[in-house]
Amino acid sequence: MAKKRRPRPQPSASATGRPTDGDVPVVGAREPCPCGSGRRYKACHGRAAAQAATELVRRPFEGLPSECDWVALRELVPAATVPLVLADGLPEDVPSLTLGTVLPMAWPALRRDNGEVLLGLQNDTATGDLSRDLADVLTRALTTTPGNPVSAGRPAPDGPRLQDLLDLTAPFEPQVHEGFDFWLDDAEKATGDVAASLERANAAATPTARLTGVDAAYWCKTPEKNHLRWVMPHPEEQLLDALARLHAAGASSLGEGTRLVGSFRAHGLTVPVWDLPTAQGADECEKPTAAFQERLAEALAVTAPLSADERRARNGLTNRQITLN
């Protein structure tokens, strides 16, 4: 059996004159690493860069105003827009910046002929940090020639995030739409692939409405029953305990014919889901959700151990929980 070679000690950066990790620029994966090691970038300093780029950020929207609404627009709402404000203000040739759930042809971003920028939220991303991916698309959209879409890309591992670019004091107020006519200044004049994409998207859009009395609660209509999906900011374990207390006490519904059926995780937050009767519209949800919010606040304040009935209720809720991302 051949003897194993002992690894040779590597000289320090100061001894070799090579740049340290923080000084190595990003190059193509197959190009020689700029550190001078003689290896390809992907097998040298590119390894750390790739790992940083793919590491999952559990709560990519944490720190942004209305984090719960960001999650809802990413995962729940078919068609909605929100005006965005940059911390440093918009360039003079960009009249407005708008976040949209989905853009035509699933473009990551679009710069209209008049210079306006639309940023798409529901797109596949290149890394595990959705905020950094969106910030990269946004940065490139601001300098794209008007009248063109913006393609997807892979941001630098140390590139800015949305939290670095957006004005964190500006309100985040989603406007839910029946369809995707917001894609165009005049949707009736759409032609070709854009017109076909618009028609397909409008036909597939699930009727959805955002409640006004509570934060980040969205009603939607489906053929068999309606649903209420409510993105909540509370720590998951504390929230599940509170929901279990209410469920065991028969106080988890939103009125006659409604039922708390479970929850799911999305971008680090918990989203309880209720089944509603087909006759119960969004307006009819306002009063019972406001009352439920009061009951939930009381349950969240309880710190005593769960009773046997409450533990069974919690197990039932946990068994029906799924994770989207």
C-alpha positions in Angstrom: 0.0 0.0 0.0 1.3 3.4 -1.0 2.2 5.8 1.8 -0.1 8.7 2.2 1.4 12.0 1.5 1.6 14.4 4.4 0.0 17.7 3.5 2.5 20.4 2.9 2.2 23.4 5.1 0.9 26.4 3.2 2.8 29.6 3.4 1.0 32.6 4.7 -0.4 35.4 2.6 2.2 37.7 4.0 5.0 35.3 3.0 3.8 34.8 -0.5 2.6 38.3 -1.2 -0.8 36.8 -2.4 -3.9 38.7 -1.5 -6.0 37.6 1.5 -9.6 36.4 1.1 -11.1 39.8 1.4 -8.8 41.2 -1.3 -9.6 38.5 -4.0 -11.9 39.8 -6.7 -14.7 37.7 -8.1 -13.9 36.1 -11.5 -15.3 33.4 -13.7 -15.5 30.0 -12.1 -13.0 28.4 -14.6 -10.6 31.3 -14.7 -7.3 31.2 -12.7 -7.8 32.4 -9.1 -6.6 36.0 -8.7 -4.8 34.9 -5.5 -2.0 33.4 -7.6 -2.4 29.8 -6.4 -2.5 28.5 -9.9 -5.9 26.8 -9.3 -9.2 27.7 -10.9 -11.3 30.2 -9.0 -14.0 27.7 -8.3 -11.5 25.3 -6.6 -9.9 28.1 -4.6 -11.3 31.3 -3.2 -14.5 30.7 -5.2 -15.5 27.9 -2.8 -16.1 30.3 0.0 -17.9 32.7 -2.3 -20.2 29.9 -3.6 -21.0 28.7 0.0 -21.9 32.2 1.1 -24.1 32.7 -2.0 -26.0 29.5 -1.5 -26.5 29.6 2.3 -30.2 29.9 3.1 -31.3 33.1 4.8 -34.3 32.0 6.8 -35.9 35.4 7.0 -34.8 37.4 4.0 -37.3 40.2 4.6 -36.5 40.7 8.3 -35.9 44.4 9.0 -38.0 45.6 6.2 -41.3 47.5 6.9 -44.2 45.1 6.9 -42.1 41.9 6.7 -45.3 39.8 6.9 -46.7 41.5 3.8 -43.5 40.9 1.9 -43.9 37.2 2.7 -47.6 37.2 1.7 -46.8 38.9 -1.7 -44.0 36.4 -2.3 -46.1 33.3 -1.5 -49.8 33.9 -1.3 -51.0 36.8 -3.5 -51.3 36.4 -7.3 -51.4 40.1 -8.4 -50.4 43.1 -6.3 -48.1 46.1 -6.4 -46.4 48.3 -3.9 -44.6 51.6 -4.5 -41.0 51.4 -3.2 -38.8 54.2 -2.0 -35.0 54.1 -2.2 -32.9 55.3 0.8 -30.9 57.6 -1.5 -33.8 58.5 -3.8 -34.4 57.5 -7.4 -32.1 58.5 -10.2 -33.4 61.5 -12.2 -34.3 59.4 -15.2 -36.4 56.9 -13.1 -39.9 58.4 -12.5 -41.0 55.6 -10.2 -40.1 52.2 -8.7 -42.8 49.6 -8.1 -42.7 46.1 -6.6 -45.0 43.6 -8.4 -45.8 40.0 -7.5 -45.3 38.7 -11.1 -44.1 40.4 -14.3 -44.8 39.5 -17.9 -42.8 36.5 -19.1 -41.7 36.0 -15.5 -39.1 38.7 -16.0 -37.2 39.5 -12.8 -37.6 43.2 -13.5 -38.7 45.5 -16.3 -37.9 49.1 -17.2 -40.8 50.7 -19.2 -40.3 53.0 -22.1 -40.9 56.0 -19.9 -38.1 54.9 -17.5 -40.4 53.5 -14.7 -39.0 50.3 -13.0 -41.1 47.3 -12.1 -39.4 44.7 -9.8 -40.8 41.2 -9.7 -41.0 39.3 -6.4 -42.2 35.8 -7.3 -39.2 34.6 -9.3 -36.6 31.9 -9.0 -33.5 33.2 -7.3 -29.8 32.3 -7.8 -28.7 32.1 -4.2 -30.1 31.4 -0.7 -30.5 35.1 0.1 -33.7 36.3 -1.6 -33.1 39.8 -0.4 -29.7 40.0 -2.0 -30.9 38.5 -5.3 -33.7 41.1 -5.5 -31.4 43.9 -4.6 -29.1 42.8 -7.4 -31.9 42.8 -10.0 -33.1 46.2 -8.7 -29.7 47.8 -9.0 -29.3 46.6 -12.6 -32.9 47.7 -13.5 -32.2 51.3 -12.4 -29.5 51.6 -15.2 -31.2 49.4 -17.8 -32.1 51.1 -21.1 -35.8 52.0 -21.0 -38.1 49.6 -22.8 -36.2 46.4 -21.8 -36.6 43.6 -19.3 -33.8 42.7 -16.8 -32.5 39.1 -16.8 -31.7 37.1 -13.7 -28.1 37.0 -12.4 -25.9 35.9 -9.5 -25.1 38.7 -7.1 -21.7 39.1 -5.5 -21.6 37.5 -2.0 -21.0 40.9 -0.4 -23.5 42.8 -2.6 -26.2 45.0 -1.1 -29.5 43.6 0.2 -32.9 45.2 0.0 -32.4 46.4 3.6 -29.4 48.4 2.3 -31.2 50.0 -0.7 -34.7 50.8 0.5 -36.0 53.6 2.8 -36.9 51.6 5.9 -39.1 54.4 7.2 -41.3 54.5 4.1 -44.7 52.7 4.4 -45.3 49.4 2.6 -48.9 49.4 1.5 -49.8 46.6 -1.0 -52.6 47.1 -3.5 -54.1 43.8 -4.6 -55.4 43.6 -8.2 -57.9 41.4 -9.9 -55.4 40.6 -12.6 -52.1 41.7 -14.2 -53.1 44.7 -16.2 -50.7 46.7 -14.1 -48.0 45.2 -16.3 -48.7 47.8 -19.0 -49.7 51.4 -19.2 -52.5 50.3 -21.6 -53.2 46.6 -21.3 -55.7 46.7 -24.2 -52.9 47.5 -26.6 -50.8 44.4 -25.6 -49.8 42.2 -28.5 -47.7 39.0 -29.2 -46.1 37.1 -26.4 -46.9 39.8 -23.8 -50.6 39.7 -24.7 -50.7 35.9 -24.5 -48.9 35.9 -21.2 -51.2 38.5 -19.8 -54.3 36.5 -20.9 -53.0 33.3 -19.3 -52.0 35.1 -16.1 -55.4 36.8 -15.7 -57.3 33.5 -16.3 -55.2 31.8 -13.6 -55.4 34.5 -10.9 -57.2 33.4 -7.7 -59.5 36.2 -6.4 -57.7 37.6 -3.4 -58.2 40.5 -1.0 -56.1 42.0 1.8 -58.1 42.7 5.0 -57.9 46.2 6.3 -58.5 45.6 10.0 -55.5 43.4 10.7 -52.0 43.2 9.3 -51.0 40.7 6.5 -54.3 38.7 6.4 -55.4 37.7 2.9 -58.8 36.2 1.9 -59.0 34.2 -1.3 -61.8 32.5 -3.2 -61.5 29.0 -4.5 -64.2 26.8 -6.2 -64.9 24.6 -3.2 -64.4 26.9 -0.3 -62.8 30.2 0.6 -59.7 30.6 2.8 -58.0 33.1 5.0 -54.2 33.0 5.2 -52.7 35.2 7.8 -48.9 35.8 8.0 -47.9 36.4 11.7 -44.7 37.9 13.1 -44.7 36.1 16.4 -42.1 33.5 17.3 -43.3 30.1 16.0 -43.3 28.1 19.3 -45.0 30.9 21.2 -47.6 31.3 18.4 -48.3 27.5 18.1 -48.8 27.4 21.9 -51.3 30.3 21.7 -53.2 28.8 18.8 -53.4 25.5 20.7 -54.8 27.2 23.8 -57.5 28.8 21.6 -58.2 25.7 19.7 -58.6 23.6 22.9 -61.0 26.3 24.2 -63.1 26.3 21.1 -62.0 29.8 20.3 -59.8 29.4 17.2 -62.5 29.8 14.5 -63.5 33.0 12.7 -67.2 32.4 13.1 -69.8 29.8 12.2 -68.8 27.4 9.5 -65.1 28.4 9.7 -62.2 26.3 10.9 -58.5 26.7 11.7 -57.1 23.9 9.6 -53.4 24.3 10.2 -50.4 26.5 9.3 -47.3 26.6 7.1 -43.9 28.2 7.4 -42.7 30.7 4.8 -39.5 32.7 4.9 -39.1 32.2 8.7 -42.7 33.2 9.6 -45.8 31.1 10.5 -49.0 31.4 8.4 -52.2 30.0 10.0 -54.9 29.0 7.6 -58.7 28.9 8.0 -61.3 27.3 5.8 -64.3 29.6 5.2 -67.7 29.1 3.7 -68.1 30.0 0.1 -70.5 32.7 1.0 -68.1 34.4 3.4 -66.3 37.2 1.5 -63.4 39.4 2.6 -65.7 42.1 4.1 -67.3 39.4 6.3 -63.9 38.5 7.7 -63.0 41.9 9.0 -64.9 41.8 12.3 -64.1 38.2 13.3 -60.4 38.6 12.5 -60.2 41.7 14.7 -61.9 39.7 17.5 -59.6 36.8 17.0 -56.5 39.1 17.2 -57.6 40.2 20.6 -58.0 36.6 21.8 -54.7 35.7 20.3 -52.9 38.6 22.1 -54.3 37.2 25.4 -53.2 33.7 24.6 -49.7 34.8 23.6 -49.3 36.4 27.1 -50.0 33.1 28.9 -46.8 31.4 30.0 -48.2 28.5 32.0 -47.5 24.9 30.6 -50.0 23.6 28.2 -52.8 21.3 29.5 -53.3 17.8 28.2 -56.1 19.1 25.9 -53.9 22.0 24.7 -51.0 19.6 24.0 -53.2 17.4 21.9 -54.5 20.5 20.0 -50.9 21.6 19.4 -49.9 18.2 18.1 -52.8 18.3 15.7 -51.7 21.8 14.4 -48.0 20.7 14.2 -48.9 17.5 12.3 -50.7 19.6 9.7 -47.9 22.1 9.3 -45.8 22.3 6.1 -42.8 24.4 5.1 -42.7 26.2 1.8 -39.1 27.4 2.1 
